[in-house]
C-alpha cells in the first residue's frame, strides 16, 4: 500500500523516473543488448511477480477472465471485516483467487483499523482485534492459503525511529512483534506468519530483527519488505543477497520472500516500466505484489471496466503463459532500465523472451542474442516472432501486434534478432520455435493453437503435417484428458463466430467451455485433411477464455490448428429499466440522464428490503441458461484517503421468477454518467420470466437496461482456407 507516503502522485510520476534515469528527452538510444543462454537453466518459472495488493476488490471484481491467464501466485488483502478500505476483504475474495490458481493470500491484519496511519490505541486493543480475526481465518475453508501479516510498514506508523539499533522504538517493535506472533500462534497452531514488512529494505535493521527473532523463537515463516522507490533498480540484488547472507550467518534455512508492495505510482499499467520489476523479481524467485496506488479491484491498473485489459495486463498475460524453466539472461547493464526474462519449454520446443524498457530515450534499438540452441531440438533454422504491446495507461488496450517475423539460421548454436524503433514504454515478447512454419502468425482474429495454453496430455507438435497455419499445432491424443485454452479479446458484447480448424483420426467429441463454464459438446468428424467446426457464441466485451477439451469415449486423436474469431449474429432482447411494464417498489424511481441508452435509468434501488426494480415479461423460447448483460452506473466512494480512491463495489441480489437469487458485485464505473456493462448467467423458463434487483443492506447500481441472449447458436461453417501466406526470411 505504500501508505507511509504523503507526497503528491503527480510529482512522483515525473520526478521518480528522472531522479534515477536522468532527464527524459525524445531521442533514439544506442542499441541495447540482451543475451539469452538457453543452456543455462536457472530454475522452474515461478510467476512470482504476478501478485497484487488489493488487486481484487470484491468477488468478481475483476472477473476470472482477467485473473486466471496471469498465473497469479499471491495477493495481499485486508483483514476480515477490516475498516481501512470499503472492499478487499481477504476471506471474501479468496474463493475467486483460488479458482484462478492462486497459491497464497496475505492478510494485512492492521487494516482492521479505519484510518491511516493506523490508530495507535495500544497493544491491548490490537490484541483484542487479533483475537477476533484469527478464529475467522481458522474457520475459513481456504485456511491453508492464508499468511498473517501482523504489521504493515511499522517504521512509518507506531514505531518512528525503528531503524536505529537499540532505540526505544526498535525495542518496542521487537516486543510487540513477539507478543503478536505468539498470540496468533496460540490461536492458530498451523499459522503462517509474515514480516517484518518494512516500507524499505534496511540492512542493519534486518540483521537486528532476524537476530531477535531467532533468539526468541519468533522467526517469520515468510520474510516481507516493500520495494517502492528508485533504489530498487540499482540495489534490488544487493537487498536480496544481503538478506540471504543474514540467514546464512544465523544458520537459518532459506525462507520464502515476498515483496508484498512493489512499483512506483508512475509504473502502474506501463508495460515498459513493469517489465523491469517483473524481471528482477523472477530472477530472484520471490513473490511480489503490485502496490495499491489507485483503486481496488483493477489488479493495480492492469484491468479497466472489469473485463478489459490495459497495456500492462498483456505483459503479465505473456508472463503467465511462460512455461518450463527460466534461463540466464544478460542485459546491457544489470542495473539498467532495459531488462529481459526468458524461459525454455523443452516439451513444446519453445523459447519465450520478455523484454523492454530503455530510458531516457523514447525509442531504441536492440539485439536479442539467443545462444545454446541445440540442433537436436531446433534443427538448423528457427522461426522467430516478436510481438509488442503499447502503454495505454488506465484505458483499454487493443492488444498485441506483430513487430517482426521470420526464419533465422542457427550458427554455432546462436541466432541474433535485431530490432529497431522499439518504444521505451512498451513491452515485447519473442517466441522461437523450430522452422516448420507454413504461414505467418500475423492474421487478424486468428489464435494459433501452438501458442495457446495446453493442459493434460495435449502436446505442441511441428512439421509432421502439411497445410497448417503458423508454426505448428496441438495434438489431443486418444481418450486421454487433454485441452487447449485460447484467450480471446473482442471489442463489444455480442455474438462471435468461433471457427476451429482441426483434423481428427477418429470420431471424436470436444467439450467447449467459455469463461470457465461448460457450453456444449461438438462432434469432430474424422478427416484426412483439415476441417472446420463452427459455433456462434455470446462473448463479453474484453477478454474471454475459450477452451476445447477431449470428451470421454473418443476413438482417435484430434489435431488443433487454430481458432478463428469473427463477428457473428444472433438474437438479443433488450429491456429498458424505465419501461412502463416493469415494477418499481419503494424508493426506486426513474431518473433522466443523457448518457443512458434511452435517456433514462432507474436509481435509488436497495438500501431497504422493499426498494426494488423488477423486469417483467422477459420472454425466451426454451428453458435454460441465458446470458444477461446489465448496463449500469456506479460511482459510490466511501470516505477519504491520502491517495487511494475508496471505490465501492455495489452489491445486487438478483432474483429470477421469485425463487432463484444470486448475489453479484458491480464494479465502480467512476462516474454516474458512465454506463458500462457486465454479464451474468441466469436460468430462465420457457415463456415469460421476471428478474428483480434489490439489496436490503446497501444501494444497487443505477440500472439502464438488461439484455438477454442465448449462450450460443450454430451457424453454417464460415472459415476460410489457409492460402500459404509468405513472410520475410532472414539469415542472421
C-alpha positions in Angstrom: 0.0 0.0 0.0 3.0 2.3 0.5 0.9 4.1 3.0 3.7 6.0 4.6 3.9 8.4 1.7 2.4 11.8 1.8 3.9 13.3 -1.4 1.9 14.1 -4.4 1.4 11.4 -7.0 1.8 14.0 -9.8 5.3 14.8 -8.6 6.1 11.1 -8.4 5.0 10.4 -11.9 7.6 12.8 -13.4 10.2 13.0 -10.7 11.0 9.5 -9.7 12.0 8.3 -13.2 14.1 11.4 -13.8 15.9 11.1 -10.4 17.3 7.6 -11.2 17.4 7.6 -15.0 18.2 11.2 -15.9 16.1 13.7 -17.8 13.6 12.3 -20.4 14.2 13.7 -23.8 12.9 12.5 -27.2 15.8 10.6 -28.7 16.9 7.3 -30.3 19.1 5.4 -27.8 22.2 3.5 -28.6 21.4 -0.2 -29.3 20.7 -2.3 -26.2 21.9 -5.9 -26.0 20.1 -8.9 -24.4 21.9 -12.2 -24.4 19.8 -15.3 -23.7 21.6 -18.5 -22.9 19.1 -21.4 -23.2 21.7 -23.9 -22.0 21.8 -22.3 -18.5 18.8 -23.4 -16.5 18.1 -21.1 -13.6 15.1 -22.9 -12.2 11.4 -23.5 -12.8 9.4 -20.5 -13.8 7.8 -19.1 -10.6 5.5 -16.4 -11.9 6.2 -14.8 -8.5 5.7 -11.2 -9.7 2.1 -12.0 -10.6 0.8 -10.7 -7.3 -1.4 -7.9 -6.2 -2.2 -5.8 -3.1 -5.9 -5.0 -3.1 -5.9 -6.2 -6.7 -9.3 -7.9 -6.1 -11.9 -5.6 -4.7 -14.9 -7.9 -4.3 -15.9 -11.3 -5.6 -16.0 -11.0 -9.4 -14.2 -7.6 -9.4 -12.3 -8.1 -11.6 -13.6 -11.2 -13.1 -11.8 -14.5 -13.6 -11.1 -13.8 -17.2 -8.7 -11.1 -16.2 -7.1 -13.0 -13.3 -6.7 -16.6 -14.5 -4.5 -16.0 -17.6 -1.9 -14.3 -15.4 -1.0 -17.4 -13.4 -1.4 -15.4 -10.1 0.7 -16.5 -7.2 -0.1 -14.3 -4.2 -2.3 -11.4 -3.2 -2.5 -9.2 -0.1 -5.9 -8.1 1.2 -7.4 -6.5 4.2 -8.3 -8.3 7.5 -11.7 -9.9 7.8 -14.3 -7.2 8.3 -11.5 -4.6 8.3 -12.3 -0.9 8.1 -9.3 0.5 6.3 -11.0 0.3 2.9 -14.6 -0.4 1.8 -13.6 -3.6 -0.1 -10.9 -6.2 -0.4 -11.8 -8.5 2.5 -9.4 -11.4 2.3 -11.9 -14.1 3.2 -14.5 -12.8 0.7 -12.1 -12.7 -2.3 -10.3 -15.9 -1.5 -12.6 -18.3 -3.5 -12.1 -16.4 -6.8 -8.4 -16.2 -6.3 -8.0 -19.9 -5.5 -10.2 -20.8 -8.5 -7.8 -18.7 -10.7 -4.9 -20.9 -9.4 -3.7 -18.5 -6.7 -1.5 -20.0 -4.0 -1.1 -17.5 -1.2 -3.3 -14.8 0.4 -1.7 -12.4 2.8 -3.9 -10.7 5.4 -3.0 -7.2 6.3 -4.1 -7.5 9.9 -3.7 -3.9 10.8 -6.1 -2.9 8.1 -8.8 -3.8 10.7 -8.3 -0.1 11.6 -10.1 2.6 9.7 -7.5 5.3 9.4 -4.0 5.7 8.1 -1.7 6.0 9.9 -3.4 3.3 11.9 -5.0 4.5 15.2 -2.5 3.8 17.9 -4.8 2.6 20.6 -2.3 0.4 22.4 -1.2 -3.2 22.1 -4.0 -4.5 24.2 -6.6 -3.0 21.8 -4.7 -4.6 18.8 -4.5 -8.0 20.6 -8.3 -7.9 21.2 -8.7 -7.5 17.4 -6.3 -10.3 16.7 -8.4 -12.5 19.0 -11.4 -11.7 16.8 -9.7 -12.0 13.4 -7.8 -15.3 13.7 -10.7 -17.6 14.5 -12.5 -16.3 11.4 -9.4 -17.3 9.3 -9.1 -20.7 11.0 -12.7 -21.5 10.2 -12.4 -20.5 6.6 -12.2 -23.3 4.0 -9.2 -21.7 2.4 -7.3 -21.5 5.7 -4.2 -23.2 4.3 -3.8 -20.4 1.8 -3.6 -17.6 4.3 -0.5 -15.8 5.7 -0.9 -13.5 8.6 0.9 -10.1 8.3 0.6 -8.6 11.8 2.4 -5.3 11.0 2.4 -3.1 7.9 5.2 -0.6 7.5 6.0 -0.4 11.2 8.7 2.1 10.5 6.1 4.6 9.3 3.4 4.1 11.9 3.7 3.2 15.6 7.5 2.9 15.7 9.1 6.0 14.5 12.9 5.6 14.7 12.6 1.8 14.2 15.8 1.5 12.1 18.1 2.9 14.8 19.7 0.0 16.6 18.8 -0.2 20.3 16.3 2.7 20.1 13.2 2.6 22.2 11.1 2.3 19.0 13.0 -0.7 17.9 12.8 -2.3 21.4 9.0 -1.7 21.4 8.5 -3.2 18.0 10.5 -6.3 18.8 8.5 -6.8 22.0 5.2 -6.2 20.1 6.2 -8.5 17.3 6.9 -11.3 19.8 3.6 -10.7 21.6 1.5 -10.6 18.3 3.4 -13.6 16.9 2.8 -15.7 20.0 -0.9 -14.7 20.2 -1.5 -15.6 16.6 0.3 -18.9 17.0 -1.7 -19.7 20.2 -5.0 -19.2 18.3 -3.8 -20.9 15.1 -1.0 -23.5 15.7 -0.7 -24.0 11.9 -0.5 -20.3 11.2 2.0 -19.0 8.7 3.2 -15.5 9.8 5.0 -13.0 7.6 7.0 -9.9 8.4 8.6 -7.5 9.4 7.0 -5.7 6.3 9.1 -2.6 6.5 8.5 0.2 4.0 12.0 -0.1 2.6 14.9 -2.6 2.9 17.2 -1.5 5.7 20.2 -3.8 6.0 21.1 -3.1 9.7 17.5 -3.4 10.8 17.1 -6.7 9.1 20.2 -8.0 10.9 18.8 -6.8 14.2 15.3 -8.2 13.6 16.4 -11.6 12.5 18.8 -11.9 15.5 16.0 -11.0 17.8 13.5 -13.3 16.1 15.9 -16.3 16.2 16.8 -15.7 19.8 13.1 -15.5 20.8 11.8 -18.3 18.6 9.6 -15.9 16.6 11.2 -16.1 13.1 8.6 -15.3 10.4 7.5 -18.1 8.1 7.9 -15.6 5.3 10.1 -12.6 5.0 8.5 -9.4 3.8 9.5 -5.9 2.9 8.5 -3.3 0.4 10.2 -2.1 -2.8 8.6 1.2 -3.9 11.5 3.5 -4.6 14.2 4.2 -7.2 16.8 2.2 -5.3 15.1 -1.0 -6.5 16.6 -0.6 -9.9 20.1 -0.2 -8.6 20.1 -2.1 -5.4 17.5 -4.9 -5.6 20.1 -7.7 -6.0 22.1 -6.1 -3.1 19.0 -6.2 -0.9 18.2 -9.8 -1.8 21.8 -11.0 -1.4 22.2 -9.2 1.9 19.1 -10.8 3.4 20.2 -14.3 2.2 23.6 -13.6 3.8 21.8 -12.8 7.1 20.1 -16.1 7.0 23.3 -17.9 6.3 25.2 -16.2 9.1 22.4 -17.2 11.6 22.1 -20.7 10.3 18.5 -20.2 9.2 17.3 -22.2 6.2 16.2 -20.1 3.2 12.7 -18.7 3.9 10.2 -17.6 1.2 10.5 -13.9 0.4 7.5 -11.7 -0.6 7.8 -8.1 -1.7 4.1 -7.5 -1.0 4.2 -3.9 -2.3 6.3 -3.2 -5.4 6.4 -0.5 -8.1 6.1 3.3 -8.0 2.9 5.1 -8.9 4.4 6.1 -12.2 4.9 2.4 -13.2 1.4 1.1 -12.9 -0.1 -0.1 -16.2 3.0 0.8 -18.2 4.5 -2.4 -19.8 8.0 -0.9 -20.4 8.2 0.1 -16.7 6.7 -3.1 -15.2 8.9 -5.5 -17.2 11.9 -4.1 -15.2 10.2 -5.1 -11.9 9.0 -8.5 -13.2 12.4 -9.5 -14.5 14.3 -8.8 -11.3 11.7 -10.4 -9.0 11.5 -13.6 -11.2 15.3 -13.8 -11.4 15.4 -14.0 -7.7 12.4 -16.4 -7.4 10.5 -14.3 -4.9 6.8 -13.4 -4.8 5.8 -9.8 -5.4 2.5 -7.9 -5.2 1.9 -4.7 -7.2 1.4 -1.8 -4.9 -2.0 -0.3 -4.2 -1.6 3.2 -5.5 -5.0 3.8 -7.1 -8.3 1.9 -6.7 -9.0 -1.7 -5.6 -10.3 -4.3 -7.9 -8.3 -3.3 -11.0 -5.3 -5.7 -10.5 -3.4 -2.4 -9.8 -4.3 -0.8 -13.1 -3.9 -3.9 -15.3 -7.7 -4.0 -15.7 -10.3 -1.4 -16.6 -14.1 -1.8 -16.8 -13.7 -5.1 -15.0 -13.1 -7.2 -18.2 -10.9 -5.1 -20.4 -7.1 -5.2 -20.4 -4.7 -2.2 -20.2 -1.4 -2.5 -21.9 0.2 -3.7 -18.7 -2.2 -6.6 -18.5 -0.8 -8.1 -21.7 2.7 -8.1 -20.2 1.5 -10.2 -17.2 -0.5 -12.4 -19.5 2.6 -13.2 -21.5 4.5 -13.7 -18.3 1.7 -16.0 -17.0 1.9 -18.1 -20.2 5.7 -18.8 -19.8 6.2 -22.4 -19.1 9.2 -24.7 -18.4 12.3 -23.2 -16.8 14.0 -19.8 -16.8 17.4 -19.4 -18.4 20.2 -17.0 -18.0 19.7 -13.5 -19.5 22.3 -10.8 -19.6 21.1 -7.2 -20.4 23.2 -4.3 -21.4 23.5 -3.4 -17.7 22.3 -5.3 -14.7 21.0 -2.1 -13.1 19.8 -0.5 -16.3 16.3 0.1 -17.4 16.4 -2.4 -20.3 15.7 -5.8 -18.9 14.6 -9.3 -20.2 13.4 -12.6 -18.9 13.4 -15.9 -20.8 12.1 -19.4 -20.5 12.6 -22.7 -22.3 9.9 -25.3 -22.5 11.6 -28.5 -23.8 8.4 -30.3 -24.4 6.9 -27.5 -26.5 10.3 -26.7 -28.2 9.7 -23.1 -27.5 11.9 -20.3 -26.2 10.0 -17.3 -24.9 11.6 -13.9 -24.1 10.0 -10.9 -22.5 11.9 -7.6 -22.7 11.5 -3.9 -22.7 12.3 -0.5 -21.1 15.1 1.8 -22.3 15.2 5.1 -20.7 15.6 8.1 -21.0 15.0 7.6 -24.7 11.6 7.4 -26.3 12.7 4.8 -28.9 15.6 2.4 -29.1 17.2 -0.5 -30.9 18.3 -3.8 -29.6 19.8 -7.1 -30.5 18.4 -10.3 -28.9 21.2 -12.8 -29.0 19.9 -16.3 -28.2 22.6 -18.9 -27.8 22.8 -22.5 -26.7 20.2 -23.7 -29.2 20.5 -27.4 -29.7 20.3 -28.8 -33.2 18.7 -31.9 -31.9 15.7 -29.8 -30.7 15.6 -26.9 -33.1 17.4 -28.2 -36.2 19.4 -25.7 -38.3 16.9 -23.0 -38.6 14.3 -21.5 -36.3 11.2 -19.4 -36.7 11.1 -16.2 -34.5 8.2 -13.9 -34.0 8.2 -10.7 -32.0 5.1 -9.1 -30.5 4.7 -5.7 -28.9 2.2 -4.1 -26.6 2.0 -0.4 -26.0 1.2 1.5 -22.9 -2.4 2.7 -22.6 -2.4 3.9 -19.0 -5.7 3.0 -17.5 -7.5 2.9 -20.8 -8.4 -0.3 -22.7 -5.7 -1.8 -24.9 -6.5 -3.1 -28.4 -3.9 -5.9 -27.7 -0.6 -7.0 -29.0 0.7 -6.6 -32.6 3.4 -8.4 -34.6 6.6 -6.4 -34.8 8.7 -8.8 -36.8 8.5 -12.4 -38.0 11.0 -14.5 -39.9 13.3 -17.5 -40.1 16.9 -17.5 -38.8 19.8 -19.8 -39.5 21.5 -21.1 -36.3 25.2 -20.5 -36.3 27.3 -22.1 -33.6 24.1 -22.6 -31.6 23.1 -18.9 -31.8 20.8 -16.6 -33.6 20.7 -12.8 -33.5 17.3 -10.9 -33.7 18.0 -7.2 -34.4 15.1 -4.8 -33.7 14.8 -1.1 -34.1 12.3 1.7 -33.3 11.1 0.0 -30.2 9.2 2.1 -27.7 10.5 2.6 -24.2 7.1 2.4 -22.5 6.1 -0.8 -24.5 7.0 -4.4 -23.7 7.9 -7.1 -26.2 7.6 -10.9 -26.5 9.8 -13.1 -28.7 8.8 -16.7 -29.3 11.3 -19.1 -31.0 10.2 -22.5 -32.4 11.7 -24.9 -34.9 11.5 -23.7 -38.5 8.4 -25.7 -39.6 6.2 -22.6 -40.3 3.9 -22.7 -43.3 2.3 -19.3 -43.0 2.6 -16.2 -40.9 1.1 -16.0 -37.4 0.1 -12.4 -38.1 -3.6 -13.0 -39.1 -6.4 -10.8 -37.7 -8.8 -12.7 -35.5 -6.7 -15.9 -35.6 -5.4 -17.6 -32.4 -2.8 -20.2 -33.1 -3.1 -23.4 -31.1 0.7 -23.8 -30.6 0.8 -20.5 -28.6 -2.3 -21.2 -26.5 -2.4 -22.8 -23.0 -2.3 -26.6 -23.1 -3.2 -29.0 -20.3 -3.2 -32.7 -19.6 -1.8 -34.9 -22.4 -2.0 -32.2 -25.0 1.2 -31.7 -26.9 2.6 -29.0 -29.2 3.9 -30.6 -32.4 5.7 -29.4 -35.5 6.1 -30.4 -39.1 4.6 -33.8 -39.4 1.5 -32.5 -41.3 1.1 -30.1 -44.2 -1.2 -27.2 -44.8 -1.4 -25.9 -41.3 -1.3 -22.3 -40.2 1.5 -20.7 -38.3 4.4 -22.6 -36.8 2.7 -25.8 -35.6 -0.4 -27.3 -34.0 -1.6 -29.1 -30.9 -2.5 -32.8 -30.6 -5.2 -34.0 -28.2 -4.3 -37.7 -28.0 -6.9 -40.5 -27.9 -9.2 -40.8 -24.9 -6.6 -39.1 -22.6 -7.6 -35.9 -20.7 -6.2 -33.1 -22.8 -7.3 -29.5 -23.5 -6.3 -26.2 -25.1 -7.5 -22.8 -23.9 -7.5 -19.7 -26.0 -7.5 -16.2 -24.5 -9.6 -14.1 -26.9 -10.3 -10.4 -27.0 -13.4 -8.9 -28.6 -14.4 -5.2 -28.8 -18.1 -5.3 -27.8 -20.6 -7.6 -26.1 -22.3 -9.8 -28.7 -22.2 -12.9 -30.9 -19.0 -14.1 -32.4 -18.2 -17.0 -34.8 -15.7 -19.5 -33.4 -14.2 -21.5 -36.3 -12.0 -24.3 -35.0 -9.6 -25.7 -37.7 -8.8 -29.3 -36.9 -8.0 -32.8 -38.2 -9.2 -36.0 -36.5 -8.2 -39.7 -36.8 -11.5 -41.0 -35.4 -15.0 -40.0 -34.4 -14.2 -37.6 -31.6 -16.1 -35.2 -29.5 -14.9 -31.9 -27.9 -16.2 -30.2 -24.8 -16.3 -26.4 -25.2 -16.0 -24.1 -22.3 -16.5 -20.3 -22.3 -15.1 -18.3 -19.4 -14.7 -21.4 -17.3 -18.2 -22.7 -17.8 -19.3 -25.7 -19.8 -21.0 -24.6 -23.0 -21.7 -27.6 -25.3 -20.2 -30.7 -26.8 -19.4 -30.8 -30.6 -18.6 -33.7 -32.9 -15.3 -33.6 -34.7 -15.6 -35.8 -37.8 -12.7 -37.9 -39.0 -10.8 -36.2 -41.8 -7.5 -36.8 -43.5 -7.2 -33.1 -44.2 -8.1 -30.0 -42.3 -11.8 -29.4 -41.4 -13.6 -26.6 -39.6 -16.1 -26.8 -36.7 -18.1 -23.6 -36.4 -20.1 -22.3 -33.5 -21.5 -18.8 -32.7 -21.3 -17.9 -29.1 -22.1 -14.8 -27.0 -18.9 -13.2 -25.6 -18.3 -10.3 -23.2 -16.6 -7.1 -24.3 -12.9 -7.6 -23.5 -11.2 -10.8 -22.5 -12.8 -14.3 -22.9 -11.4 -17.8 -22.3 -12.4 -20.4 -24.9 -11.5 -24.0 -24.1 -11.6 -27.2 -26.2 -11.0 -30.5 -24.4 -11.4 -34.1 -25.3 -14.7 -35.7 -24.2 -14.7 -39.2 -22.9 -15.0 -42.1 -25.3 -13.0 -40.6 -28.2 -11.7 -43.2 -30.6 -8.8 -41.2 -32.0 -6.6 -38.1 -31.7 -7.6 -34.6 -32.6 -5.2 -32.1 -34.0 -6.0 -28.4 -33.5 -4.5 -25.8 -35.9 -6.1 -22.5 -34.9 -9.3 -20.8 -33.6 -10.6 -18.0 -35.8 -12.9 -15.4 -34.2 -15.1 -13.1 -36.2 -18.2 -11.0 -35.8 -21.4 -13.1 -35.7 -25.1 -12.6 -35.5 -27.8 -13.8 -33.1 -30.9 -12.6 -31.4 -30.5 -10.3 -28.4 -33.6 -8.9 -26.5 -33.3 -5.6 -24.7 -35.4 -4.4 -21.8 -35.2 -0.8 -20.6 -35.2 -0.3 -16.8 -37.7 2.6 -17.1 -40.2 0.6 -19.2 -43.8 1.0 -18.0 -44.4 -2.7 -17.7 -41.6 -3.1 -15.1 -42.4 -2.9 -11.3 -40.7 -0.2 -9.2 -41.1 -0.5 -5.5 -40.3 1.7 -2.5 -37.7 4.4 -3.3 -36.8 3.0 -6.7 -37.6 5.6 -9.3 -36.9 6.7 -12.9 -34.2 9.4 -13.4 -33.0 11.2 -16.5 -29.5 11.1 -18.0 -28.3 11.9 -21.5 -25.7 9.1 -21.0 -28.4 6.4 -20.5 -29.4 4.4 -23.6 -33.0 5.7 -23.6 -32.3 8.9 -21.8 -33.5 7.4 -18.5 -32.5 4.9 -15.9 -33.8 3.6 -12.6 -32.0 4.6 -9.4 -32.4 4.5 -5.7 -32.7 0.7 -5.7 -31.8 -1.0 -2.5 -30.9 0.2 1.0 -34.1 -1.3 2.2 -36.0 -4.6 1.6 -38.8 -3.0 -0.4 -36.8 -0.8 -2.7 -36.6 -3.0 -5.8 -36.7 -2.9 -9.6 -38.4 -5.9 -11.3 -38.2 -6.5 -15.0 -41.4 -8.2 -16.2 -42.2 -10.2 -19.3 -38.7 -11.5 -20.0 -39.6 -13.9 -22.8 -37.4 -16.8 -24.0 -38.4 -19.7 -26.3 -36.9 -22.5 -24.3 -35.8 -23.1 -20.7 -32.1 -23.0 -19.9 -29.1 -20.8 -19.2 -29.0 -17.3 -20.8 -26.5 -14.5 -20.7 -27.8 -11.4 -19.0 -25.9 -8.2 -19.8 -26.6 -5.4 -17.3 -25.9 -1.8 -18.3 -25.3 0.2 -15.1 -23.5 3.1 -13.5 -21.9 3.1 -10.0 -19.6 5.9 -8.7 -20.0 5.5 -5.0 -16.9 6.4 -2.9 -16.6 5.9 0.8 -14.5 8.3 2.9 -11.2 9.9 2.1 -7.7 8.6 1.7 -4.3 10.2 1.1 -4.1 8.7 -2.4 -6.4 5.6 -2.8 -9.8 6.2 -4.3 -12.0 4.2 -1.9 -14.4 3.0 -4.6 -17.4 0.9 -3.5 -18.4 -2.2 -5.5 -22.2 -2.2 -5.1 -24.0 -5.4 -4.5 -27.2 -6.5 -6.1 -29.3 -9.5 -5.1 -30.8 -10.7 -8.4 -33.9 -12.9 -8.1 -35.4 -14.8 -11.1 -39.1 -15.8 -11.0 -39.2 -15.1 -7.3 -37.2 -18.1 -6.2 -33.7 -18.1 -7.7 -31.4 -15.5 -6.1 -27.8 -14.8 -6.8 -25.6 -12.0 -5.3 -23.4 -10.1 -7.7 -21.0 -7.2 -7.2 -20.9 -4.4 -9.8 -17.5 -2.7 -10.3 -17.2 1.0 -9.9 -17.6 3.0 -13.2 -16.0 6.1 -11.7 -18.8 8.4 -12.8 -22.6 8.4 -12.5 -22.8 9.3 -16.2 -20.5 6.4 -17.2 -22.8 3.4 -18.0 -20.9 0.2 -18.5 -21.8 -3.5 -18.9 -21.3 -6.7 -17.0 -22.5 -10.2 -17.9 -24.1 -12.8 -15.6 -25.8 -16.1 -16.3 -29.4 -16.6 -15.4 -31.7 -19.7 -15.5 -34.9 -18.9 -17.3 -38.0 -20.9 -18.0 -39.8 -21.1 -21.4 -42.2 -18.1 -21.8 -42.4 -15.1 -19.5 -39.9 -14.5 -16.7 -39.3 -11.8 -14.0 -35.9 -10.6 -12.9 -35.8 -8.4 -9.7 -32.9 -6.3 -8.4 -32.6 -5.4 -4.8 -30.4 -5.2 -1.7 -31.7 -4.7 1.8 -28.3 -3.5 3.2 -27.0 -1.2 0.5 -27.7 0.5 -2.7 -27.8 -1.3 -6.1 -26.1 0.4 -9.1 -28.2 2.7 -11.3 -29.7 0.3 -13.9 -30.1 1.4 -17.5 -31.2 -1.8 -19.2 -30.7 -5.5 -19.4 -30.1 -7.7 -22.5 -30.9 -11.4 -22.7 -29.1 -13.7 -25.2 -28.8 -17.4 -25.7 -25.2 -18.6 -24.9 -24.7 -19.9 -28.4 -26.2 -20.6 -31.8 -24.9 -22.9 -34.5 -24.3 -21.3 -38.0 -23.2 -22.8 -41.3 -19.3 -23.1 -41.4 -17.7 -19.8 -42.4 -14.0 -20.5 -42.1 -11.7 -19.7 -44.9 -8.8 -21.9 -46.0 -5.1 -21.1 -45.5 -3.6 -20.0 -48.7 0.1 -20.3 -47.9 1.0 -16.8 -46.8 4.6 -15.7 -47.1 6.9 -13.9 -44.7 10.3 -12.4 -44.9 13.2 -14.8 -44.4 16.3 -13.5 -42.6 19.6 -15.2 -42.4 21.1 -13.8 -39.3 
